Amino acid sequence: MTEYVETFKCPNCGVIASGRGHLCHPLKDAVPFTCEFCGKEVDDARHVCPPMLDKIEYICKKCGRLAVYDSLVCEPELIGGTD
């Protein structure tokens, strides 16, 4: 069975990103959601929690946003190197 991931088009740069509002400018209709790292329901698409901090590996080259997965930002770059 194929699982589909909901995607969002960034209104800032037009790139498609997966996740809940993980774009240069998060979409308001992507919240609230349950954080996969801390399990809390959050109202901020840019939510970052202590369990997530240990897993952040990417930064967006366009907006500087940090992310755990490269698919959560428009132009991912591996922190501490090139991707």
Stockholm file with secondary structure:
# STOCKHOLM 1.0

chainA/1-83         MTEYVETFKCPNCGVIASGRGHLCHPLKDAVPFTCEFCGKEVDDARHVCPPMLDKIEYICKKCGRLAVYDSLVCEPELIGGTD
#=GR chainA/1-83 SS CCCCCCEEECTTTCCEEESSSCSSSCCGGGCSEECTTTCCEESCTTCCCHHHHTTCCEEETTTCCEESSGGGSSSEEETTSCC
#=GC SS_cons        CCCCCCEEECTTTCCEEESSSCSSSCCGGGCSEECTTTCCEESCTTCCCHHHHTTCCEEETTTCCEESSGGGSSSEEETTSCC
//
